[in-house]
Amino acid sequence: MSTSAASPGSGSGDQNGVKRNSKRPKYSRFTQQELPACKPILTPKWVISAFMLVTIVFIPIGVASLFASRDVVEIIDRYETACLPPDAHNDKVAYIQSSQNKSCTRTLKVPKHMKQPIYVYYQLDNFYQNHRRYVKSRSDPQLKNNNSADETGACKPEDTINGNPIVPCGLIAWSLFNDTYSLSVNNQSLAINKNGISWKSDRDHKFGKDVFPKNFQNGTLKGGKSLDESKPLNEQEDLIVWMRTAALPTFRKLYGKIETDLQQNDEIEVILENNYNTYSFNGKKKLVLSTTSWIGGKNDFLGIAYLTVGGLCFFLAVAFTLIYLIKPRRLGDPSYLSWNRNPGGH
């Protein structure tokens, strides 16, 4: 008589089977990809409508951006060559490193009415602030905390002088831009406000209130501007602006703000000190006066980009419409599938 009792080994077999199956993921609709999903069918009407929608949105934005950019009034004056004495053109580096007077007078004419605030920038060309070794040559703990003045390990060669730490250390701070500008209109001085030209987050979180410059620009070779040792670093806004390194070799940095309107045909007399050495690397220096609009400074790229994308979408919408009207195709027609066609063409 047969019995339903399992053999002694069958229990272990079931246990082994359970162990083998224990690594299987628990069944769910998610793991088996059975959740409901959106499966849009791109019919010609949907595609044409999407392209037209992009056209309707992008083209007005592009036009508005271009008009806003064109409303910005900008005065640009390149002066690194114009401010050289005639006898210095043969050896520019020797001139810029000498101690002779480097003041220079430039006259700028206002092309259109410029509403305040008018931003004063200096622009440098062919200056690679994004160089890896240059970017790393700074000490963020030292800039923020007075107790970290000795943390100059990443600042070589501008780390110490005579065994004493330099604050702020590193090549970025050492090469601080040191040209100066003094402006006047109709023989009246034009004040340049240098407060608030840096990021508030930088002043509050990256530069300390109790950190003061020490041993800065005391070496045999000076790289740029000296700092006021009586002012903490969070008040040295020229330094804060310079320490936010630029990503491209041509860049502008804010020098100050003019809080007075300038009228059309006004002549601005600029007395500048041509101190910064761009001649060693064939760089260019420019003084820029600019107003702003709701999109920022003068830049046609944003408007052109919107118009280009909008125009391309309009062209595609028209092309697909003509194809749909002239040579319509039934949606989901299996006769277009390659495996459903006769290779011989019969």
C-alpha positions as CSV (number, residue, x, y, z in Angstrom):
1,M,0.0,0.0,0.0
2,S,1.3,3.4,-1.0
3,T,1.5,6.1,1.7
4,S,1.4,9.8,1.4
5,A,4.3,10.2,3.8
6,A,7.3,11.9,2.3
7,S,10.7,10.4,2.4
8,P,13.2,11.7,4.9
9,G,15.1,13.5,2.2
10,S,12.1,15.3,0.8
11,G,12.0,17.8,3.6
12,S,15.5,19.0,3.0
13,G,14.8,19.1,-0.7
14,D,11.9,21.5,-0.1
15,Q,14.0,23.6,2.2
16,N,16.7,23.7,-0.4
17,G,14.1,24.7,-2.9
18,V,12.9,27.5,-0.7
19,K,16.5,28.7,-0.2
20,R,17.0,28.7,-4.0
21,N,13.9,30.6,-4.5
22,S,14.5,33.1,-1.7
23,K,16.7,35.3,-3.9
24,R,13.9,36.0,-6.3
25,P,12.5,39.5,-6.0
26,K,9.1,39.7,-4.4
27,Y,6.4,39.9,-7.0
28,S,5.0,43.4,-7.6
29,R,3.5,45.3,-10.5
30,F,6.5,47.6,-10.2
31,T,9.2,44.9,-10.6
32,Q,7.2,43.3,-13.4
33,Q,6.7,46.6,-15.2
34,E,2.9,46.3,-15.1
35,L,2.2,49.8,-13.8
36,P,0.1,52.0,-16.0
37,A,2.2,54.2,-18.2
38,C,1.6,57.1,-20.6
39,K,2.2,56.0,-24.1
40,P,1.5,59.0,-26.3
41,I,0.9,58.4,-30.0
42,L,2.7,61.1,-32.0
43,T,0.1,61.8,-34.6
44,P,0.9,64.4,-37.3
45,K,-1.6,66.8,-35.7
46,W,0.2,66.5,-32.3
47,V,3.6,67.0,-33.8
48,I,2.6,70.0,-35.8
49,S,0.8,71.5,-32.8
50,A,3.9,71.1,-30.6
51,F,6.1,72.8,-33.1
52,M,3.7,75.7,-33.5
53,L,3.4,76.0,-29.7
54,V,7.2,76.4,-29.4
55,T,7.1,78.9,-32.3
56,I,4.4,81.0,-30.6
57,V,6.3,81.1,-27.3
58,F,9.9,81.5,-28.4
59,I,9.6,84.1,-31.1
60,P,8.0,86.8,-28.9
61,I,10.6,86.1,-26.2
62,G,13.4,86.4,-28.7
63,V,12.1,89.7,-30.1
64,A,11.6,91.1,-26.6
65,S,15.1,90.0,-25.6
66,L,16.7,91.6,-28.6
67,F,14.9,94.9,-28.0
68,A,15.9,94.9,-24.4
69,S,19.5,94.3,-25.4
70,R,19.4,97.0,-28.0
71,D,18.2,99.5,-25.3
72,V,21.4,99.0,-23.3
73,V,23.8,101.8,-23.8
74,E,27.5,100.8,-23.7
75,I,30.7,102.7,-24.0
76,I,33.9,100.7,-24.5
77,D,37.4,102.2,-24.5
78,R,40.5,100.1,-25.1
79,Y,43.5,101.9,-23.6
80,E,46.5,99.6,-22.9
81,T,48.2,100.7,-26.1
82,A,46.8,104.2,-26.3
83,C,48.2,105.0,-22.8
84,L,51.8,104.0,-23.7
85,P,54.3,106.9,-24.2
86,P,55.8,106.9,-27.7
87,D,59.2,105.7,-26.4
88,A,57.7,102.7,-24.5
89,H,56.3,100.9,-27.5
90,N,59.6,99.0,-28.0
91,D,59.7,97.6,-24.5
92,K,56.3,97.6,-22.9
93,V,57.1,95.3,-20.0
94,A,60.0,97.5,-18.9
95,Y,57.7,100.5,-18.9
96,I,54.9,98.9,-16.9
97,Q,57.4,97.6,-14.3
98,S,59.1,100.9,-13.9
99,S,58.3,103.6,-11.3
100,Q,57.5,106.4,-13.7
101,N,54.2,108.1,-13.8
102,K,51.6,106.1,-15.7
103,S,48.6,108.4,-15.6
104,C,46.6,108.7,-18.8
105,T,43.7,110.9,-19.9
106,R,40.9,109.6,-22.1
107,T,37.8,111.3,-23.4
108,L,34.6,109.3,-23.9
109,K,31.4,110.6,-25.6
110,V,28.0,109.5,-24.5
111,P,26.1,108.2,-27.6
112,K,22.6,108.1,-25.9
113,H,21.0,109.1,-22.7
114,M,22.2,106.8,-20.0
115,K,20.0,106.3,-17.0
116,Q,21.5,105.5,-13.6
117,P,22.8,103.2,-12.3
118,I,25.6,103.1,-14.8
119,Y,28.0,100.2,-14.2
120,V,31.7,100.7,-14.6
121,Y,33.6,97.6,-15.5
122,Y,37.2,96.7,-16.4
123,Q,37.6,94.1,-19.1
124,L,40.6,91.9,-19.6
125,D,41.3,89.8,-22.7
126,N,43.6,86.8,-22.9
127,F,43.8,86.4,-19.1
128,Y,43.2,82.8,-18.1
129,Q,41.8,83.0,-14.6
130,N,40.5,79.4,-15.1
131,H,44.0,77.9,-15.2
132,R,44.0,74.9,-12.8
133,R,47.1,76.0,-10.8
134,Y,45.9,79.6,-10.7
135,V,42.4,78.6,-9.4
136,K,43.9,76.4,-6.7
137,S,46.3,79.1,-5.5
138,R,44.2,80.4,-2.5
139,S,43.3,79.4,1.0
140,D,39.6,79.6,1.7
141,P,40.0,78.9,5.5
142,Q,42.5,81.7,5.8
143,L,40.1,84.2,4.1
144,K,37.3,83.3,6.4
145,N,38.9,82.7,9.8
146,N,41.5,84.7,11.6
147,N,42.8,81.6,13.4
148,S,43.6,80.0,10.0
149,A,46.3,82.5,8.9
150,D,49.0,79.8,8.8
151,E,47.0,77.6,6.3
152,T,49.0,78.6,3.3
153,G,49.9,75.2,1.9
154,A,48.0,75.7,-1.4
155,C,49.3,79.2,-2.0
156,K,52.8,78.7,-3.2
157,P,54.8,80.6,-4.3
158,E,52.9,83.5,-2.6
159,D,52.4,81.7,0.7
160,T,55.0,83.3,3.1
161,I,57.5,86.1,3.3
162,N,60.5,85.8,5.6
163,G,58.7,82.9,7.3
164,N,55.5,84.9,8.0
165,P,52.2,84.0,6.4
166,I,50.8,86.3,3.7
167,V,47.1,87.2,4.2
168,P,45.5,86.8,1.7
169,C,47.9,84.3,0.2
170,G,48.0,82.8,-3.3
171,L,48.4,84.0,-6.9
172,I,44.8,85.1,-7.3
173,A,45.0,87.7,-4.6
174,W,48.6,88.6,-5.5
175,S,47.5,89.5,-9.1
176,L,44.7,91.8,-8.0
177,F,43.8,94.4,-10.7
178,N,45.3,97.8,-9.8
179,D,44.3,100.2,-12.6
180,T,42.3,103.1,-11.2
181,Y,39.8,105.4,-12.9
182,S,38.7,109.0,-12.0
183,L,35.8,110.4,-14.1
184,S,34.5,113.9,-14.6
185,V,31.8,115.5,-16.7
186,N,31.7,119.2,-17.6
187,N,34.6,119.8,-15.2
188,Q,32.6,118.2,-12.3
189,S,33.8,115.1,-10.6
190,L,31.7,112.0,-11.3
191,A,31.5,109.9,-8.2
192,I,32.0,106.1,-8.5
193,N,30.2,104.1,-5.7
194,K,32.3,101.0,-4.9
195,N,29.9,99.7,-2.1
196,G,27.9,96.6,-2.8
197,I,29.8,95.7,-6.0
198,S,30.5,92.1,-4.7
199,W,28.1,89.2,-4.0
200,K,26.5,89.5,-0.5
201,S,27.0,85.8,0.0
202,D,30.8,86.2,-0.6
203,R,31.0,89.0,1.9
204,D,29.0,87.2,4.6
205,H,30.3,83.6,4.2
206,K,33.7,83.6,2.4
207,F,35.6,86.6,3.8
208,G,35.9,87.1,7.5
209,K,35.1,90.2,9.5
210,D,38.2,89.7,11.7
211,V,40.7,88.8,9.0
212,F,43.0,91.7,8.0
213,P,45.7,91.8,5.3
214,K,49.2,91.0,6.5
215,N,52.5,91.0,4.6
216,F,50.6,91.5,1.4
217,Q,52.5,92.7,-1.7
218,N,55.7,93.1,0.4
219,G,57.8,91.0,-1.9
220,T,60.4,92.2,-4.4
221,L,57.9,91.7,-7.3
222,K,54.4,93.2,-6.9
223,G,51.6,91.5,-8.8
224,G,48.9,94.1,-8.4
225,K,47.0,96.3,-6.0
226,S,47.9,96.7,-2.4
227,L,45.2,96.4,0.3
228,D,44.3,98.6,3.3
229,E,45.6,96.7,6.3
230,S,43.1,98.6,8.6
231,K,40.0,97.1,6.8
232,P,38.9,93.5,7.2
233,L,38.7,91.3,4.1
234,N,34.9,91.4,4.0
235,E,35.1,95.1,3.3
236,Q,37.7,94.9,0.6
237,E,35.2,94.5,-2.3
238,D,37.7,94.9,-5.1
239,L,39.5,91.9,-3.8
240,I,36.2,89.9,-3.3
241,V,35.2,90.7,-6.9
242,W,38.6,89.6,-8.2
243,M,38.7,86.4,-6.2
244,R,35.5,85.1,-7.9
245,T,37.5,83.8,-10.9
246,A,36.2,84.0,-14.4
247,A,35.5,80.9,-16.6
248,L,36.6,82.4,-19.9
249,P,39.8,84.3,-20.9
250,T,37.8,87.4,-21.8
251,F,35.9,88.7,-18.9
252,R,34.5,91.9,-17.2
253,K,34.6,92.7,-13.5
254,L,32.6,95.4,-11.8
255,Y,34.7,98.4,-10.7
256,G,31.9,100.6,-9.3
257,K,28.6,102.3,-10.1
258,I,27.7,105.8,-11.2
259,E,24.5,107.0,-9.6
260,T,23.9,110.0,-11.9
261,D,22.2,110.1,-15.3
262,L,24.4,111.0,-18.3
263,Q,23.0,113.0,-21.2
264,Q,23.6,112.4,-24.9
265,N,26.8,114.0,-26.3
266,D,28.2,114.5,-22.8
267,E,32.0,114.2,-22.8
268,I,33.5,112.1,-20.0
269,E,37.1,112.8,-19.1
270,V,38.8,109.8,-17.6
271,I,42.0,110.1,-15.7
272,L,43.3,106.5,-15.3
273,E,46.4,104.9,-13.9
274,N,47.7,102.4,-16.3
275,N,49.4,100.1,-13.8
276,Y,48.3,96.6,-14.5
277,N,50.8,94.5,-16.5
278,T,48.9,92.8,-19.4
279,Y,51.9,93.3,-21.8
280,S,53.7,90.2,-20.6
281,F,50.9,87.9,-22.0
282,N,49.7,90.2,-24.9
283,G,46.5,91.0,-23.0
284,K,44.0,93.8,-23.6
285,K,42.5,96.2,-21.2
286,K,39.2,98.0,-21.7
287,L,37.1,100.4,-19.6
288,V,33.4,99.8,-20.0
289,L,30.5,102.0,-19.0
290,S,27.1,100.3,-19.4
291,T,23.5,100.5,-18.4
292,T,21.3,97.4,-17.9
293,S,17.9,96.1,-18.8
294,W,15.6,93.4,-17.5
295,I,17.8,90.8,-19.0
296,G,21.1,92.3,-17.7
297,G,23.8,93.8,-19.9
298,K,24.1,94.1,-23.7
299,N,24.0,90.6,-25.1
300,D,22.2,89.7,-28.4
301,F,22.9,86.0,-28.1
302,L,19.8,85.1,-25.9
303,G,17.4,86.8,-28.4
304,I,19.1,85.3,-31.4
305,A,18.9,81.9,-29.8
306,Y,15.2,82.1,-29.1
307,L,14.5,83.4,-32.6
308,T,16.6,80.7,-34.2
309,V,14.8,77.9,-32.3
310,G,11.4,79.5,-32.9
311,G,12.1,79.9,-36.6
312,L,13.3,76.4,-37.0
313,C,10.2,75.0,-35.3
314,F,8.0,77.1,-37.5
315,F,9.8,75.8,-40.6
316,L,9.3,72.2,-39.4
317,A,5.6,72.8,-38.6
318,V,5.0,74.2,-42.1
319,A,7.0,71.3,-43.7
320,F,5.1,68.6,-41.8
321,T,1.8,70.3,-42.6
322,L,2.5,70.3,-46.3
323,I,3.6,66.7,-46.2
324,Y,0.5,65.7,-44.3
325,L,-1.8,67.5,-46.8
326,I,-0.1,66.5,-50.0
327,K,0.9,63.0,-49.2
328,P,-1.1,61.7,-46.2
329,R,-0.3,58.4,-44.6
330,R,-2.7,56.3,-42.6
331,L,-1.6,56.0,-39.0
332,G,-0.4,52.5,-38.1
333,D,-0.4,51.2,-41.6
334,P,1.5,47.8,-41.4
335,S,2.3,47.8,-45.1
336,Y,5.2,50.2,-44.4
337,L,6.9,47.6,-42.1
338,S,10.0,46.2,-43.7
339,W,9.2,42.5,-42.9
340,N,5.8,43.0,-44.6
341,R,7.2,44.1,-47.9
342,N,8.1,41.9,-50.9
343,P,11.9,42.2,-51.5
344,G,11.4,41.7,-55.2
345,G,9.0,44.6,-55.5
346,H,6.2,42.4,-56.9
